[in-house]
Amino acid sequence: MAKKTSIIDKLLPRKGDSGVELARKIVTMVCCVVLIASIAILAWYYIQQAKNQDRIDEQRKQHSTTAAITQVTTTAPSDESETTTAETEPPPLVVMDNMTGFVEDNPHTAGWITIPNTDVNNVVLQTEDNDYYLDKDFDGNYNIAGQLYIDFRCVANDYSANQSDNIIIYGHNQADGSMFGTLKKYKIKKDYTKNFDFYLENPTFTFGNLYEEYTYKIIGMFVIEVEPHQTRSGEIWDYHNYVNFTKKKPFDTFKENILARTAVNTGVDFNEDDKYITLSTCSNEFEPSRFVVIGRRVRDGESPEVDTSLAEINEDMLEPDYNFIYNQ
């Protein structure tokens, strides 16, 4: 009777194995190690996603169930004869009730953003290092999803007049839809206009800093190159550097690029006196690429409603030169 061969004997190299048998066993062992490592990495990834989503759900519940927003008001002097410096100073900034707990838990808290009918309903952070929250969660622990965060150069939490002209918010394009993973619902290209209806139904989003909540009307959405070698001219529009409008970064250039690149002519007017938010995430057309959505803050006394009957697909939208990029 032939001696039975154990599984271990079939897998592990043994003295007397032929060259072919030895090679087969080594290849099998390597494949097993790769398979086990892949399963472990995949499991770790899904555990990270689950932990991230649980924390987001907790934060959303905390944000939505907190007491009503504290409003900043100015109280007129009781005696007209009183003349103090308080009459000329603005009222103090008071942290909104629904943000107080977040600030206590993490002093990097800068606000909260909500985009209707997407999974974007998150706390927004800001620190002096733009890379810090690329791979850390709200509590500072490693997480591949990172957090939504404001460019360190932007002033988001101050009186309105002192805030940056354009607040840049970054976030990962997560496959599970977290962070800015569902921002692509606004993505429209010349050969893909299906999402136009989504824009028509959701033409605004809200962002509140620590002191006040604002509504923004979307004025542009586009895919854009990141590196000079991705364009025939070797030039790119560095949208993320338009934090404040200056001679080097003029509003006219900002407006011209938005109107040229936007996939939708929204019909929403905007000018140099307005305040803006730019939402930036990775795109998947080529590496690296970005998908950008820009909103203009609703002005004092202006209706937050958007007349979407004025909106139309921009047939002349300036898109990346995909043929040039793909053939490099």
C-alpha positions as YAML, in Angstrom:
chain: A
units: angstrom
residues:
- id: 1
  name: MET
  ca: [0.00, 0.00, 0.00]
- id: 2
  name: ALA
  ca: [1.33, 3.44, -0.96]
- id: 3
  name: LYS
  ca: [2.15, 5.76, 1.90]
- id: 4
  name: LYS
  ca: [-0.33, 8.63, 2.28]
- id: 5
  name: THR
  ca: [1.11, 12.09, 1.75]
- id: 6
  name: SER
  ca: [0.04, 14.75, 4.28]
- id: 7
  name: ILE
  ca: [-0.97, 18.26, 3.31]
- id: 8
  name: ILE
  ca: [2.18, 19.57, 4.99]
- id: 9
  name: ASP
  ca: [4.33, 17.24, 2.89]
- id: 10
  name: LYS
  ca: [2.54, 18.55, -0.21]
- id: 11
  name: LEU
  ca: [3.18, 22.17, 0.71]
- id: 12
  name: LEU
  ca: [6.58, 22.28, 2.43]
- id: 13
  name: PRO
  ca: [9.82, 21.54, 0.60]
- id: 14
  name: ARG
  ca: [11.34, 18.20, 1.63]
- id: 15
  name: LYS
  ca: [14.69, 16.54, 1.14]
- id: 16
  name: GLY
  ca: [14.62, 14.55, -2.02]
- id: 17
  name: ASP
  ca: [12.06, 16.74, -3.85]
- id: 18
  name: SER
  ca: [12.77, 17.10, -7.51]
- id: 19
  name: GLY
  ca: [13.54, 20.50, -8.93]
- id: 20
  name: VAL
  ca: [10.08, 20.76, -10.43]
- id: 21
  name: GLU
  ca: [8.42, 19.67, -7.19]
- id: 22
  name: LEU
  ca: [10.49, 22.12, -5.17]
- id: 23
  name: ALA
  ca: [9.56, 24.99, -7.50]
- id: 24
  name: ARG
  ca: [5.87, 24.02, -7.33]
- id: 25
  name: LYS
  ca: [5.92, 24.03, -3.53]
- id: 26
  name: ILE
  ca: [7.68, 27.39, -3.34]
- id: 27
  name: VAL
  ca: [5.19, 28.98, -5.76]
- id: 28
  name: THR
  ca: [2.29, 27.46, -3.80]
- id: 29
  name: MET
  ca: [3.66, 28.80, -0.52]
- id: 30
  name: VAL
  ca: [4.13, 32.27, -1.97]
- id: 31
  name: CYS
  ca: [0.58, 32.24, -3.34]
- id: 32
  name: CYS
  ca: [-0.79, 31.18, 0.06]
- id: 33
  name: VAL
  ca: [1.10, 33.96, 1.82]
- id: 34
  name: VAL
  ca: [-0.15, 36.53, -0.72]
- id: 35
  name: LEU
  ca: [-3.72, 35.25, -0.37]
- id: 36
  name: ILE
  ca: [-3.63, 35.40, 3.43]
- id: 37
  name: ALA
  ca: [-2.08, 38.89, 3.34]
- id: 38
  name: SER
  ca: [-4.69, 40.08, 0.83]
- id: 39
  name: ILE
  ca: [-7.54, 38.76, 2.95]
- id: 40
  name: ALA
  ca: [-6.04, 40.44, 6.02]
- id: 41
  name: ILE
  ca: [-5.63, 43.77, 4.21]
- id: 42
  name: LEU
  ca: [-9.17, 43.58, 2.82]
- id: 43
  name: ALA
  ca: [-10.57, 42.76, 6.25]
- id: 44
  name: TRP
  ca: [-8.61, 45.62, 7.77]
- id: 45
  name: TYR
  ca: [-9.92, 47.99, 5.08]
- id: 46
  name: TYR
  ca: [-13.55, 47.07, 5.74]
- id: 47
  name: ILE
  ca: [-13.03, 47.32, 9.50]
- id: 48
  name: GLN
  ca: [-11.62, 50.82, 8.95]
- id: 49
  name: GLN
  ca: [-14.64, 51.74, 6.83]
- id: 50
  name: ALA
  ca: [-17.06, 50.40, 9.43]
- id: 51
  name: LYS
  ca: [-15.34, 52.26, 12.27]
- id: 52
  name: ASN
  ca: [-15.29, 55.44, 10.21]
- id: 53
  name: GLN
  ca: [-19.00, 55.18, 9.36]
- id: 54
  name: ASP
  ca: [-19.92, 54.48, 13.00]
- id: 55
  name: ARG
  ca: [-18.06, 57.61, 14.09]
- id: 56
  name: ILE
  ca: [-19.71, 59.68, 11.35]
- id: 57
  name: ASP
  ca: [-23.14, 58.44, 12.41]
- id: 58
  name: GLU
  ca: [-22.39, 59.43, 16.01]
- id: 59
  name: GLN
  ca: [-21.32, 62.90, 14.92]
- id: 60
  name: ARG
  ca: [-24.40, 63.40, 12.76]
- id: 61
  name: LYS
  ca: [-26.65, 62.42, 15.64]
- id: 62
  name: GLN
  ca: [-24.76, 64.77, 17.95]
- id: 63
  name: HIS
  ca: [-25.01, 67.62, 15.44]
- id: 64
  name: SER
  ca: [-28.70, 67.18, 14.68]
- id: 65
  name: THR
  ca: [-29.94, 66.64, 18.23]
- id: 66
  name: THR
  ca: [-28.05, 69.48, 19.89]
- id: 67
  name: ALA
  ca: [-30.06, 72.48, 21.04]
- id: 68
  name: ALA
  ca: [-31.05, 75.18, 18.54]
- id: 69
  name: ILE
  ca: [-28.33, 77.35, 17.07]
- id: 70
  name: THR
  ca: [-27.28, 80.29, 19.22]
- id: 71
  name: GLN
  ca: [-27.67, 83.47, 17.21]
- id: 72
  name: VAL
  ca: [-25.43, 86.48, 17.48]
- id: 73
  name: THR
  ca: [-27.43, 89.62, 18.22]
- id: 74
  name: THR
  ca: [-26.63, 93.21, 18.97]
- id: 75
  name: THR
  ca: [-28.28, 94.89, 21.93]
- id: 76
  name: ALA
  ca: [-28.77, 98.63, 21.64]
- id: 77
  name: PRO
  ca: [-27.58, 100.77, 24.56]
- id: 78
  name: SER
  ca: [-30.31, 101.44, 27.11]
- id: 79
  name: ASP
  ca: [-29.22, 105.06, 27.54]
- id: 80
  name: GLU
  ca: [-28.66, 107.10, 24.39]
- id: 81
  name: SER
  ca: [-26.30, 109.35, 26.32]
- id: 82
  name: GLU
  ca: [-23.92, 106.45, 26.95]
- id: 83
  name: THR
  ca: [-21.01, 106.42, 24.55]
- id: 84
  name: THR
  ca: [-18.71, 103.44, 24.92]
- id: 85
  name: THR
  ca: [-16.41, 101.54, 22.61]
- id: 86
  name: ALA
  ca: [-18.97, 98.71, 22.62]
- id: 87
  name: GLU
  ca: [-21.20, 100.80, 20.34]
- id: 88
  name: THR
  ca: [-18.66, 100.69, 17.55]
- id: 89
  name: GLU
  ca: [-17.41, 97.14, 18.12]
- id: 90
  name: PRO
  ca: [-19.21, 94.19, 16.53]
- id: 91
  name: PRO
  ca: [-21.04, 91.77, 18.82]
- id: 92
  name: PRO
  ca: [-18.90, 88.94, 20.16]
- id: 93
  name: LEU
  ca: [-18.73, 85.72, 18.17]
- id: 94
  name: VAL
  ca: [-20.54, 82.92, 19.97]
- id: 95
  name: VAL
  ca: [-20.00, 79.27, 19.11]
- id: 96
  name: MET
  ca: [-23.24, 77.65, 17.96]
- id: 97
  name: ASP
  ca: [-24.69, 75.13, 20.35]
- id: 98
  name: ASN
  ca: [-24.49, 72.32, 17.82]
- id: 99
  name: MET
  ca: [-20.73, 72.87, 17.40]
- id: 100
  name: THR
  ca: [-19.69, 73.32, 21.02]
- id: 101
  name: GLY
  ca: [-19.26, 69.61, 21.73]
- id: 102
  name: PHE
  ca: [-17.13, 69.10, 18.63]
- id: 103
  name: VAL
  ca: [-14.81, 71.96, 19.60]
- id: 104
  name: GLU
  ca: [-14.43, 70.48, 23.07]
- id: 105
  name: ASP
  ca: [-13.55, 67.08, 21.60]
- id: 106
  name: ASN
  ca: [-11.21, 68.46, 18.94]
- id: 107
  name: PRO
  ca: [-10.02, 72.08, 18.83]
- id: 108
  name: HIS
  ca: [-9.32, 71.65, 15.10]
- id: 109
  name: THR
  ca: [-13.07, 71.72, 14.48]
- id: 110
  name: ALA
  ca: [-13.88, 74.43, 11.92]
- id: 111
  name: GLY
  ca: [-17.49, 73.80, 10.89]
- id: 112
  name: TRP
  ca: [-20.06, 71.49, 9.36]
- id: 113
  name: ILE
  ca: [-21.04, 70.90, 5.73]
- id: 114
  name: THR
  ca: [-24.24, 69.38, 4.34]
- id: 115
  name: ILE
  ca: [-25.05, 68.65, 0.70]
- id: 116
  name: PRO
  ca: [-28.64, 67.48, 0.18]
- id: 117
  name: ASN
  ca: [-29.21, 63.93, -1.11]
- id: 118
  name: THR
  ca: [-25.56, 62.95, -0.76]
- id: 119
  name: ASP
  ca: [-23.57, 61.37, 2.06]
- id: 120
  name: VAL
  ca: [-21.82, 64.68, 2.63]
- id: 121
  name: ASN
  ca: [-23.05, 65.63, 6.10]
- id: 122
  name: ASN
  ca: [-19.88, 65.96, 8.12]
- id: 123
  name: VAL
  ca: [-17.79, 67.92, 10.53]
- id: 124
  name: VAL
  ca: [-15.01, 69.92, 8.85]
- id: 125
  name: LEU
  ca: [-11.61, 70.37, 10.45]
- id: 126
  name: GLN
  ca: [-8.66, 72.71, 9.94]
- id: 127
  name: THR
  ca: [-5.07, 72.62, 11.10]
- id: 128
  name: GLU
  ca: [-1.77, 74.17, 10.05]
- id: 129
  name: ASP
  ca: [-0.79, 71.06, 8.09]
- id: 130
  name: ASN
  ca: [-2.87, 70.22, 5.01]
- id: 131
  name: ASP
  ca: [-1.60, 66.63, 5.10]
- id: 132
  name: TYR
  ca: [-2.58, 65.91, 8.70]
- id: 133
  name: TYR
  ca: [-6.18, 64.80, 8.12]
- id: 134
  name: LEU
  ca: [-5.47, 62.94, 4.89]
- id: 135
  name: ASP
  ca: [-5.25, 59.73, 6.90]
- id: 136
  name: LYS
  ca: [-6.51, 60.55, 10.38]
- id: 137
  name: ASP
  ca: [-10.02, 60.52, 11.81]
- id: 138
  name: PHE
  ca: [-11.66, 63.12, 14.03]
- id: 139
  name: ASP
  ca: [-10.00, 61.61, 17.11]
- id: 140
  name: GLY
  ca: [-6.52, 61.66, 15.58]
- id: 141
  name: ASN
  ca: [-6.36, 57.91, 14.93]
- id: 142
  name: TYR
  ca: [-5.11, 56.50, 11.65]
- id: 143
  name: ASN
  ca: [-7.92, 56.00, 9.13]
- id: 144
  name: ILE
  ca: [-7.55, 55.69, 5.39]
- id: 145
  name: ALA
  ca: [-10.71, 57.79, 4.80]
- id: 146
  name: GLY
  ca: [-9.25, 60.82, 6.55]
- id: 147
  name: GLN
  ca: [-11.53, 63.79, 7.23]
- id: 148
  name: LEU
  ca: [-12.96, 66.79, 5.42]
- id: 149
  name: TYR
  ca: [-10.67, 69.73, 6.12]
- id: 150
  name: ILE
  ca: [-10.15, 73.35, 5.17]
- id: 151
  name: ASP
  ca: [-6.94, 74.58, 3.56]
- id: 152
  name: PHE
  ca: [-4.69, 75.98, 6.29]
- id: 153
  name: ARG
  ca: [-4.42, 79.32, 4.45]
- id: 154
  name: CYS
  ca: [-8.15, 80.02, 4.68]
- id: 155
  name: VAL
  ca: [-9.86, 82.09, 7.36]
- id: 156
  name: ALA
  ca: [-13.21, 80.45, 8.00]
- id: 157
  name: ASN
  ca: [-13.96, 81.39, 11.59]
- id: 158
  name: ASP
  ca: [-14.17, 85.14, 11.94]
- id: 159
  name: TYR
  ca: [-16.62, 87.91, 11.17]
- id: 160
  name: SER
  ca: [-17.90, 87.58, 7.63]
- id: 161
  name: ALA
  ca: [-15.88, 90.54, 6.32]
- id: 162
  name: ASN
  ca: [-12.68, 88.98, 7.67]
- id: 163
  name: GLN
  ca: [-13.25, 85.53, 6.19]
- id: 164
  name: SER
  ca: [-11.31, 84.44, 3.14]
- id: 165
  name: ASP
  ca: [-12.84, 85.23, -0.23]
- id: 166
  name: ASN
  ca: [-12.77, 81.53, -1.06]
- id: 167
  name: ILE
  ca: [-12.71, 78.71, 1.49]
- id: 168
  name: ILE
  ca: [-11.18, 75.53, 0.08]
- id: 169
  name: ILE
  ca: [-12.42, 72.22, 1.53]
- id: 170
  name: TYR
  ca: [-10.67, 68.95, 0.68]
- id: 171
  name: GLY
  ca: [-11.87, 65.38, 1.12]
- id: 172
  name: HIS
  ca: [-11.17, 61.90, -0.20]
- id: 173
  name: ASN
  ca: [-13.32, 60.37, -2.92]
- id: 174
  name: GLN
  ca: [-14.09, 57.25, -0.87]
- id: 175
  name: ALA
  ca: [-15.49, 54.19, -2.63]
- id: 176
  name: ASP
  ca: [-18.00, 53.63, 0.17]
- id: 177
  name: GLY
  ca: [-19.42, 57.13, -0.35]
- id: 178
  name: SER
  ca: [-17.99, 58.64, 2.84]
- id: 179
  name: MET
  ca: [-16.22, 62.01, 2.92]
- id: 180
  name: PHE
  ca: [-16.54, 63.43, -0.64]
- id: 181
  name: GLY
  ca: [-17.32, 60.03, -2.16]
- id: 182
  name: THR
  ca: [-20.77, 61.17, -3.34]
- id: 183
  name: LEU
  ca: [-19.71, 64.60, -4.59]
- id: 184
  name: LYS
  ca: [-19.50, 62.93, -8.00]
- id: 185
  name: LYS
  ca: [-23.31, 63.04, -8.18]
- id: 186
  name: TYR
  ca: [-22.67, 66.50, -9.63]
- id: 187
  name: LYS
  ca: [-20.17, 65.22, -12.19]
- id: 188
  name: ILE
  ca: [-21.26, 66.03, -15.73]
- id: 189
  name: LYS
  ca: [-19.13, 65.68, -18.86]
- id: 190
  name: LYS
  ca: [-19.76, 66.20, -22.55]
- id: 191
  name: ASP
  ca: [-20.32, 62.48, -22.98]
- id: 192
  name: TYR
  ca: [-22.15, 62.02, -19.67]
- id: 193
  name: THR
  ca: [-24.93, 64.47, -18.81]
- id: 194
  name: LYS
  ca: [-27.15, 62.17, -16.73]
- id: 195
  name: ASN
  ca: [-26.32, 64.02, -13.50]
- id: 196
  name: PHE
  ca: [-27.78, 67.29, -14.78]
- id: 197
  name: ASP
  ca: [-31.10, 66.34, -13.14]
- id: 198
  name: PHE
  ca: [-29.32, 65.87, -9.81]
- id: 199
  name: TYR
  ca: [-27.97, 69.41, -9.99]
- id: 200
  name: LEU
  ca: [-31.41, 70.79, -10.87]
- id: 201
  name: GLU
  ca: [-32.84, 69.15, -7.76]
- id: 202
  name: ASN
  ca: [-29.90, 70.08, -5.50]
- id: 203
  name: PRO
  ca: [-28.46, 73.45, -6.59]
- id: 204
  name: THR
  ca: [-27.34, 74.53, -3.10]
- id: 205
  name: PHE
  ca: [-25.44, 73.27, -0.06]
- id: 206
  name: THR
  ca: [-24.86, 74.59, 3.44]
- id: 207
  name: PHE
  ca: [-21.69, 75.23, 5.38]
- id: 208
  name: GLY
  ca: [-21.61, 76.53, 8.90]
- id: 209
  name: ASN
  ca: [-18.45, 77.67, 10.59]
- id: 210
  name: LEU
  ca: [-18.41, 77.70, 14.39]
- id: 211
  name: TYR
  ca: [-20.58, 80.80, 14.60]
- id: 212
  name: GLU
  ca: [-23.05, 80.92, 11.73]
- id: 213
  name: GLU
  ca: [-24.56, 78.72, 9.05]
- id: 214
  name: TYR
  ca: [-24.55, 79.84, 5.41]
- id: 215
  name: THR
  ca: [-26.18, 78.60, 2.22]
- id: 216
  name: TYR
  ca: [-24.19, 78.45, -1.01]
- id: 217
  name: LYS
  ca: [-25.53, 78.42, -4.56]
- id: 218
  name: ILE
  ca: [-23.49, 76.21, -6.86]
- id: 219
  name: ILE
  ca: [-21.88, 78.17, -9.71]
- id: 220
  name: GLY
  ca: [-19.52, 75.61, -11.19]
- id: 221
  name: MET
  ca: [-18.53, 71.93, -11.36]
- id: 222
  name: PHE
  ca: [-15.71, 70.44, -13.41]
- id: 223
  name: VAL
  ca: [-12.93, 67.87, -13.75]
- id: 224
  name: ILE
  ca: [-9.49, 69.43, -13.91]
- id: 225
  name: GLU
  ca: [-5.84, 68.52, -14.41]
- id: 226
  name: VAL
  ca: [-3.32, 68.74, -11.58]
- id: 227
  name: GLU
  ca: [0.09, 68.49, -13.25]
- id: 228
  name: PRO
  ca: [1.45, 70.74, -16.06]
- id: 229
  name: HIS
  ca: [2.47, 67.70, -18.15]
- id: 230
  name: GLN
  ca: [-1.24, 66.81, -18.43]
- id: 231
  name: THR
  ca: [-1.89, 69.78, -20.74]
- id: 232
  name: ARG
  ca: [-0.53, 70.53, -24.19]
- id: 233
  name: SER
  ca: [0.44, 74.04, -23.12]
- id: 234
  name: GLY
  ca: [2.08, 72.91, -19.88]
- id: 235
  name: GLU
  ca: [-0.19, 75.25, -17.93]
- id: 236
  name: ILE
  ca: [-2.91, 74.43, -15.40]
- id: 237
  name: TRP
  ca: [-5.40, 76.49, -13.45]
- id: 238
  name: ASP
  ca: [-4.40, 76.30, -9.79]
- id: 239
  name: TYR
  ca: [-7.93, 76.82, -8.47]
- id: 240
  name: HIS
  ca: [-6.90, 75.82, -4.95]
- id: 241
  name: ASN
  ca: [-4.62, 78.86, -4.68]
- id: 242
  name: TYR
  ca: [-7.47, 81.35, -5.12]
- id: 243
  name: VAL
  ca: [-8.02, 81.89, -1.40]
- id: 244
  name: ASN
  ca: [-8.14, 85.68, -1.59]
- id: 245
  name: PHE
  ca: [-8.43, 87.73, -4.75]
- id: 246
  name: THR
  ca: [-5.25, 89.70, -5.39]
- id: 247
  name: LYS
  ca: [-3.32, 91.11, -8.33]
- id: 248
  name: LYS
  ca: [-1.58, 87.75, -8.68]
- id: 249
  name: LYS
  ca: [-4.81, 85.80, -8.19]
- id: 250
  name: PRO
  ca: [-7.44, 88.16, -9.62]
- id: 251
  name: PHE
  ca: [-11.16, 87.58, -9.43]
- id: 252
  name: ASP
  ca: [-11.46, 88.00, -13.21]
- id: 253
  name: THR
  ca: [-9.29, 84.91, -13.76]
- id: 254
  name: PHE
  ca: [-11.29, 83.01, -11.14]
- id: 255
  name: LYS
  ca: [-14.57, 83.86, -12.88]
- id: 256
  name: GLU
  ca: [-13.30, 83.26, -16.40]
- id: 257
  name: ASN
  ca: [-12.08, 79.78, -15.51]
- id: 258
  name: ILE
  ca: [-15.29, 78.82, -13.75]
- id: 259
  name: LEU
  ca: [-17.45, 79.95, -16.66]
- id: 260
  name: ALA
  ca: [-15.19, 78.22, -19.18]
- id: 261
  name: ARG
  ca: [-14.89, 74.92, -17.32]
- id: 262
  name: THR
  ca: [-18.23, 74.46, -15.58]
- id: 263
  name: ALA
  ca: [-20.34, 71.61, -16.92]
- id: 264
  name: VAL
  ca: [-23.50, 73.61, -16.17]
- id: 265
  name: ASN
  ca: [-24.23, 77.25, -16.84]
- id: 266
  name: THR
  ca: [-26.21, 77.65, -13.63]
- id: 267
  name: GLY
  ca: [-27.59, 81.14, -14.26]
- id: 268
  name: VAL
  ca: [-26.42, 82.17, -10.78]
- id: 269
  name: ASP
  ca: [-24.61, 85.52, -10.92]
- id: 270
  name: PHE
  ca: [-21.45, 86.09, -8.90]
- id: 271
  name: ASN
  ca: [-18.97, 88.91, -8.42]
- id: 272
  name: GLU
  ca: [-15.86, 89.96, -6.55]
- id: 273
  name: ASP
  ca: [-17.79, 91.06, -3.46]
- id: 274
  name: ASP
  ca: [-19.24, 87.58, -2.88]
- id: 275
  name: LYS
  ca: [-17.88, 84.82, -0.65]
- id: 276
  name: TYR
  ca: [-17.14, 81.37, -2.05]
- id: 277
  name: ILE
  ca: [-16.50, 77.77, -1.08]
- id: 278
  name: THR
  ca: [-14.57, 75.35, -3.28]
- id: 279
  name: LEU
  ca: [-15.03, 71.61, -2.69]
- id: 280
  name: SER
  ca: [-12.15, 69.53, -4.04]
- id: 281
  name: THR
  ca: [-11.76, 65.75, -4.29]
- id: 282
  name: CYS
  ca: [-9.86, 63.22, -6.36]
- id: 283
  name: SER
  ca: [-11.41, 62.19, -9.66]
- id: 284
  name: ASN
  ca: [-11.01, 58.90, -11.50]
- id: 285
  name: GLU
  ca: [-10.50, 59.96, -15.11]
- id: 286
  name: PHE
  ca: [-6.70, 59.91, -14.81]
- id: 287
  name: GLU
  ca: [-4.08, 60.17, -12.10]
- id: 288
  name: PRO
  ca: [-3.89, 62.74, -10.68]
- id: 289
  name: SER
  ca: [-7.12, 64.55, -11.47]
- id: 290
  name: ARG
  ca: [-9.62, 66.48, -9.39]
- id: 291
  name: PHE
  ca: [-13.36, 67.02, -9.37]
- id: 292
  name: VAL
  ca: [-14.34, 70.47, -8.13]
- id: 293
  name: VAL
  ca: [-17.64, 72.04, -7.07]
- id: 294
  name: ILE
  ca: [-17.77, 75.78, -6.30]
- id: 295
  name: GLY
  ca: [-20.55, 77.62, -4.48]
- id: 296
  name: ARG
  ca: [-21.34, 81.29, -3.99]
- id: 297
  name: ARG
  ca: [-22.71, 82.33, -0.60]
- id: 298
  name: VAL
  ca: [-26.27, 83.59, -0.48]
- id: 299
  name: ARG
  ca: [-26.13, 87.36, -0.04]
- id: 300
  name: ASP
  ca: [-27.78, 89.27, 2.78]
- id: 301
  name: GLY
  ca: [-31.46, 89.64, 1.98]
- id: 302
  name: GLU
  ca: [-31.26, 87.29, -1.00]
- id: 303
  name: SER
  ca: [-33.52, 84.25, -1.35]
- id: 304
  name: PRO
  ca: [-31.67, 80.94, -1.00]
- id: 305
  name: GLU
  ca: [-33.83, 79.53, -3.80]
- id: 306
  name: VAL
  ca: [-32.23, 79.02, -7.22]
- id: 307
  name: ASP
  ca: [-34.15, 79.54, -10.44]
- id: 308
  name: THR
  ca: [-32.97, 76.35, -12.11]
- id: 309
  name: SER
  ca: [-35.00, 77.13, -15.23]
- id: 310
  name: LEU
  ca: [-32.01, 79.28, -16.20]
- id: 311
  name: ALA
  ca: [-29.59, 76.35, -15.98]
- id: 312
  name: GLU
  ca: [-28.31, 74.55, -19.03]
- id: 313
  name: ILE
  ca: [-25.54, 72.17, -20.00]
- id: 314
  name: ASN
  ca: [-22.42, 74.06, -21.06]
- id: 315
  name: GLU
  ca: [-21.86, 72.58, -24.51]
- id: 316
  name: ASP
  ca: [-18.51, 74.38, -24.73]
- id: 317
  name: MET
  ca: [-17.22, 73.25, -21.32]
- id: 318
  name: LEU
  ca: [-13.42, 73.21, -21.18]
- id: 319
  name: GLU
  ca: [-12.53, 69.63, -20.30]
- id: 320
  name: PRO
  ca: [-9.11, 68.02, -19.87]
- id: 321
  name: ASP
  ca: [-7.65, 66.80, -23.18]
- id: 322
  name: TYR
  ca: [-8.30, 63.13, -22.48]
- id: 323
  name: ASN
  ca: [-6.71, 61.88, -25.73]
- id: 324
  name: PHE
  ca: [-3.53, 63.79, -25.01]
- id: 325
  name: ILE
  ca: [-3.40, 62.55, -21.41]
- id: 326
  name: TYR
  ca: [-4.18, 58.90, -22.19]
- id: 327
  name: ASN
  ca: [-1.63, 58.71, -25.00]
- id: 328
  name: GLN
  ca: [1.29, 59.96, -22.97]
...
